Every structure is written in structure tokens, then in C-alpha cells.
Amino acid sequence: MSAVLPASASPARRRILPGFGLSLGYTLAWLGLIVLIPLVGVFVKASGLGFSGLWHIWTEPRVLAALRISFGTALAAAAFNAAMGTLVAWVFVRYRFPGKRVFDAMIDLPFALPTAVAGIALAALYGPNGWIGRWLDLAGIKVAYTPLGIAVALVFIGLPFVVRVVQPVLAEAERELEEAAATLGAGRWLTVRRVILPALWPAVLAGFALAFARGVGEYGSVIFIAGNLPGVSEIAPLLITIKLEEFDYAGATAIAAVMLLLSFALLLVINTLQARLQRVGRRAPG
């Protein structure tokens, strides 16, 4: 005679973690207090200008130039980091060499180093009289006080995001699939394209998104090497700071609001693409 389970023990109502409702409540409350309420406050403050006032600020040539420089350099630096960070992670996971632990630890230095210190160091290196800048200047390449200098600073602070996201995925990759591909006669590039990359693309995109998000709002490491010339090398976060110093709080929040909207739209596209690539990666081995 089979025993009858109580309703509380039915699989439909069983939870893996106890206290789900209480945990979810604390999570949503903390998320709202730390993230949602400040973001809503930005839009509430900006809405006081009305749509016509917001549009007037958003279409100012100086604001458009600052947004173009901030988002353009952040996207370029994140794309460069996605490629080079994946290569660095591959070397750390697949090869052994002297000083590997030292170099691996150095990857995290941009996390610990104050951004202002990084900006001063980069400006000293790539300035017209810097160790690297003087030689680049002879070749007709100017880095400091140009958008290229901004991109260099964003590459510096964004590289660890890609490396640390891709590295564990490579470490857990199934070597048997690569060996099976080689047994079936696949070359190295075919194995990379058909076996390794499908499983790696979601992690690369996640690192790209993190590096881009950090780069868009970066301030300390950029202002020292950017030159801050309006329309040439002035970033949007600096323009927000200038508005605040002028007590133009509505104008500052208007620029912050459009940055939030653009960043959210781009990150939504990246996350959607990442989810699709994850589904493709799960079907690839079959």
C-alpha cells in the first residue's frame, strides 16, 4: 500500500532554497534602494524640463559631440578588449610559461589602481614628451589629448573584465570535443571556428558588455589624457560635471538621462545576442 504524501511535500510546491519569498523580497527591496530609486530620480529631475527642453539640450552640438566621443571610444575599446582579452585568457589557460602567476595577477591591477593615478600615468607615457608619446609623435601619431588617448585609457581599464569572464569558460571547456574534431580531420582554424568559438561567444560578449559599460561612464582615467577640448576630446561625464559646477542641475540630469537610455538600449541588444548565441552553442555539439 503506497503512502500518501502531504500537499506541502508535492514536487510542484517544493523549493530548492527555503525562504524564497523572504529572500526575493529582500533582493527587490535592496535593488530598488541602491539602483532603481537613484535612476528614477534622474529621470524625474530631467522631466522637469519637458520634452522640448530635453530635446534642446540633447541636440546641442557640444552635447552630441560629447556623446559621440564617449560611446564611440567605449565601443571601440570594448571591441579591442574583446579580441585581445580573449587571446590573453587563451594564453593563460592553455600554456605554461615562466612568470605566469605574476602576469596573471597584473591583469587585475586596473581594478585596484585609482583611476586618477592611471590617467596621470597614461598621460605621462603618451604625452608629447612621454616615453612612448615622443616616438609616436615622430611617426605623426598623436595619442594624448585626442580621442585615441581616450580609447587607450578605456582599453587599460576594460581589459580585466574580458579576461576574467572568458578565462573560466576556457578552463572548463571540454578538450574531448577538440580532440574528436582533430580525429575527424578538422584543422586548427576549423576546430576554433566550429567547436571552441560557439561555446566561447557568450562569455566574450559578456566581457564586451562589461568593458563597454565601464568605459561609457569612466571619468578619472580619461580626463588627464583626453585634453577635454569641446567637440574634440570632451567626454559626456566631464560635461555633466561642468553642468553641475555651473549649478545647471537640470541640464546635467538631462545628459545623464540620455546616457542611461542609450546605454540600456545597447546593453539590451548585447544581452539578446548573447542569449541567442548561448542557444546556438548548446546545439552545436549535436
C-alpha positions in Angstrom: 0.0 0.0 0.0 1.6 3.3 -1.1 1.9 6.1 1.3 0.2 9.4 0.6 2.5 12.5 0.6 1.2 15.6 2.2 0.3 18.5 0.0 3.3 20.5 1.3 5.7 17.9 0.0 4.4 17.8 -3.5 7.0 18.4 -6.2 5.1 21.4 -7.6 5.4 23.3 -4.3 8.8 22.2 -3.2 11.6 24.8 -3.3 15.3 24.2 -3.7 16.1 27.0 -1.3 14.0 27.7 1.8 12.5 31.2 2.3 12.2 32.1 -1.3 9.5 34.7 -0.7 11.5 36.4 2.0 14.8 36.3 0.0 13.1 37.7 -3.1 11.6 40.5 -1.0 14.9 41.5 0.4 16.5 41.3 -3.0 13.9 43.5 -4.7 14.0 46.0 -1.8 17.8 46.2 -1.9 17.9 46.5 -5.7 15.2 49.2 -5.6 17.0 51.2 -2.9 20.5 51.0 -4.4 19.7 51.0 -8.2 16.2 51.8 -9.2 15.4 54.8 -6.9 18.5 56.8 -7.9 17.9 56.1 -11.6 14.2 57.1 -11.3 15.4 60.3 -9.5 17.5 61.2 -12.6 14.5 60.9 -14.9 12.2 62.7 -12.5 14.7 65.6 -12.3 15.2 65.7 -16.1 11.4 65.5 -16.8 11.0 69.0 -15.2 12.4 70.4 -18.4 9.7 68.9 -20.6 10.3 67.2 -23.8 11.1 70.3 -25.7 13.7 71.3 -23.1 15.2 67.9 -23.1 15.4 67.8 -26.9 17.0 71.2 -27.0 19.8 70.0 -24.6 20.2 66.6 -26.4 20.6 68.3 -29.8 23.2 70.9 -28.7 26.4 70.4 -30.8 28.6 70.2 -27.7 26.4 67.5 -26.1 26.1 65.5 -29.3 29.9 65.6 -29.8 30.5 64.5 -26.2 28.0 61.6 -26.5 29.6 60.6 -29.8 33.1 60.6 -28.3 32.0 58.7 -25.1 30.0 56.0 -26.8 32.3 55.7 -29.9 35.5 55.3 -27.9 33.8 53.0 -25.4 32.6 50.7 -28.2 36.0 50.7 -29.9 37.9 50.0 -26.7 35.4 47.2 -25.7 35.7 45.6 -29.2 39.5 45.7 -29.0 39.4 44.3 -25.5 37.1 41.5 -26.6 39.6 40.3 -29.1 42.8 40.9 -27.1 41.3 39.8 -23.8 40.2 36.5 -25.3 43.7 36.0 -26.6 45.2 36.8 -23.2 42.8 34.4 -21.5 43.7 31.7 -24.0 47.4 32.1 -23.3 46.8 31.9 -19.5 44.6 28.8 -19.7 46.3 26.8 -22.4 50.0 27.5 -21.9 52.6 27.4 -19.1 55.5 29.8 -19.0 57.8 31.5 -16.5 56.2 34.3 -14.6 52.7 33.2 -15.4 51.3 33.9 -11.9 52.9 37.3 -11.9 51.4 38.3 -15.2 48.0 36.8 -14.3 48.0 38.9 -11.1 48.9 42.1 -13.1 45.7 41.7 -15.1 43.7 42.8 -12.0 45.8 46.0 -11.4 43.3 48.3 -13.2 40.7 47.1 -10.6 42.8 48.2 -7.6 44.6 51.2 -9.1 42.8 54.5 -8.6 41.6 55.8 -11.9 43.2 59.2 -11.5 46.6 57.6 -11.0 46.0 55.5 -14.2 45.1 58.7 -16.1 48.2 60.6 -14.9 50.5 57.6 -15.8 49.0 57.2 -19.3 49.2 61.0 -19.9 52.9 60.9 -18.8 53.6 57.9 -21.1 51.7 59.0 -24.2 52.2 62.8 -23.9 54.3 64.7 -26.4 57.4 64.3 -24.1 56.4 60.9 -22.7 58.5 57.7 -23.1 56.1 56.3 -25.8 54.5 59.6 -27.0 57.7 61.2 -28.2 58.4 58.3 -30.6 54.8 58.1 -31.8 54.9 61.9 -32.4 57.9 61.4 -34.7 55.8 59.0 -36.7 52.9 61.5 -36.9 50.7 59.7 -34.4 49.3 61.8 -31.6 47.7 59.9 -28.7 47.4 62.2 -25.8 44.7 64.9 -25.9 42.8 63.1 -28.7 40.0 60.5 -28.9 42.7 57.9 -29.5 44.1 58.7 -26.0 40.6 58.2 -24.5 40.4 54.8 -26.2 43.8 53.9 -24.8 42.6 54.7 -21.3 39.4 52.7 -21.8 41.4 49.7 -23.1 43.5 49.9 -19.9 40.6 49.8 -17.5 38.4 47.4 -19.5 40.8 44.6 -20.3 40.4 42.7 -17.0 36.6 42.4 -17.5 37.0 40.4 -20.6 39.9 38.3 -19.4 38.2 37.3 -16.1 34.9 36.4 -17.8 36.5 34.4 -20.6 39.2 32.7 -18.6 36.9 30.3 -16.5 34.9 29.3 -19.6 38.1 28.3 -21.4 39.3 26.4 -18.3 36.1 24.4 -18.2 35.9 23.8 -22.0 35.7 20.1 -23.0 39.0 19.2 -24.5 37.4 15.9 -25.8 35.4 17.8 -28.4 38.6 19.4 -29.8 40.3 16.0 -29.8 37.3 14.5 -31.6 37.4 17.3 -34.2 41.1 16.7 -34.8 40.5 12.9 -35.1 37.8 13.6 -37.8 40.4 15.6 -39.8 39.4 19.1 -38.8 42.3 21.7 -39.0 43.1 24.1 -36.2 41.1 27.1 -37.6 38.1 24.9 -38.3 38.2 23.5 -34.8 38.4 27.0 -33.4 35.5 28.2 -35.6 33.2 25.3 -35.2 34.0 23.9 -31.7 35.6 26.5 -29.5 34.0 29.8 -30.5 30.4 28.7 -30.3 30.8 27.9 -26.6 33.0 31.0 -26.1 31.0 33.7 -27.8 28.5 34.3 -24.9 31.4 34.9 -22.5 33.2 37.1 -24.9 30.0 39.2 -25.4 29.6 39.4 -21.6 33.1 40.7 -21.2 32.4 43.1 -24.1 29.3 44.4 -22.3 31.1 44.9 -19.0 34.0 46.7 -20.6 31.6 48.9 -22.6 29.5 49.8 -19.6 32.6 50.7 -17.6 34.1 52.7 -20.4 30.9 54.8 -21.1 30.9 56.2 -17.6 34.7 56.3 -17.0 36.0 59.7 -15.8 39.2 59.6 -13.7 41.5 57.8 -16.1 40.2 59.8 -19.1 40.3 63.5 -18.2 44.1 63.6 -17.8 44.8 62.2 -21.2 41.8 63.5 -23.1 42.7 67.2 -23.2 39.0 68.0 -22.7 38.6 70.1 -25.8 34.9 70.7 -26.5 33.8 69.0 -29.7 37.2 67.2 -30.0 38.0 65.2 -26.9 35.4 66.2 -24.3 33.5 63.2 -22.8 29.9 63.2 -21.6 30.8 62.5 -17.9 33.0 65.6 -17.9 30.3 67.7 -19.5 27.9 66.6 -16.7 30.4 67.7 -14.1 30.8 71.1 -15.8 27.0 71.5 -15.8 26.9 70.7 -12.1 29.7 73.2 -11.3 27.6 75.8 -13.2 24.6 74.8 -11.0 22.7 73.6 -14.1 21.3 70.5 -12.4 18.5 70.1 -14.9 21.0 70.1 -17.8 23.3 67.7 -16.1 20.4 65.2 -15.4 19.2 65.6 -19.0 22.6 64.4 -20.3 22.7 61.7 -17.7 19.2 60.5 -18.7 20.1 60.2 -22.4 23.3 58.3 -21.5 21.2 55.9 -19.4 18.8 55.4 -22.3 21.5 54.8 -24.9 23.4 52.5 -22.6 20.4 50.5 -21.7 19.4 50.1 -25.4 22.9 48.9 -26.3 23.2 46.5 -23.4 19.8 45.1 -24.2 20.9 44.4 -27.7 24.1 42.8 -26.5 22.3 40.6 -23.9 19.8 39.5 -26.5 22.6 38.5 -28.9 24.3 36.7 -26.0 21.2 34.7 -25.2 20.9 33.6 -28.9 24.5 32.6 -29.1 24.1 30.5 -25.9 21.2 28.6 -27.6 23.3 28.1 -30.7 26.3 26.9 -28.6 24.1 24.3 -26.8 23.0 22.9 -30.2 26.5 23.0 -31.7 27.9 19.7 -30.3 24.9 17.8 -31.6 
